[in-house]
Amino acid sequence: MEFTNKDGIKLVDKVISTIQENRDYLSQIDGEAGDGDHGINMNKGMTFTQEELERLIPLAEQMWIDWRGKLPDDYVSPLK
């Protein structure tokens, strides 16, 4: 089985969206054993991660272009 960068970003996107969609539930179950802010904090972290990926991937692509002159012919940006 092959696992590509494109597969990796799909996995990361799914983790991020799952955390974001379940923020309230995660806080609810955390409230039963703790202070109830787990979902809120995980959502903050995942949203920050998503924003950073959207900022950094184009920078990395440009660095590659500056180094090699162009992106590989078979390159597909992981950004939507």
N, C-alpha and C positions, 0 to 999 in steps of 0.2 A: 504494500500500500504506500502510495506517495502522499506526502504532506507538504504543501507549498506555502509560501508566504500569503498567497491569496486565501488559502484554507485557514491560515492562522488568524488573519484579520476578520474572517467570518466568525470564527470562534470567539475572538475578543468582542466583536460587535454583539454577539448573542449573549455573552456574559454581562456586558454593560446593559443591554436592554432588559434582560431578565431582572437584574438588580433594580433598575429604575422602575420597572413595572410592579415590583413586589416590595417597594420601599415601606409602604404602610404595614404590610403583613410582617415583614422582618422586624419592624419596630414593635408590633403587637406581641410577637412571640418573645422578643427581648424584654418587653415590659413585664412578662410573667416571671422572669428570673433576674432582671436587671433594671436599668433606668429607662428603657424603651426608646433609646435613640440610635440603635444599631442600623436600622433601615435608612434613617436620615443621613447618618455619616457614611454608610456604604454608597448611597446615592450620590453624595457630594464627591466622594473619591472616584466613582465610575464616570460621573459627568466630567470631572477634571481630566481623567484619562482620555476620554473621548475627544475633548477639546484639544488636548496636547497631541494626540495622534493626527487630528485634522490639521494642526499647525506644523508638525514635524515631518510628516510624510512628504509634503511638497518640498521642504527644505532638503531632505535626503535625496529626492529625485533630482533636484537642481544640482546638488553636489556631485551626483553621478554624472550628469550631463557635462558639468564643468571638467570633470576628470577624464571621461571617456568620449566626450563629444556628442553623445546621444544615449538614450536609454536602450537597453537590449531590444531587439526586434520583437521578441516574444513577451516583453514586459506588459503587464496589465496592472494599472494602479489599483491598490486595494481600497481606495476611497470610492464612495458611491457617486 
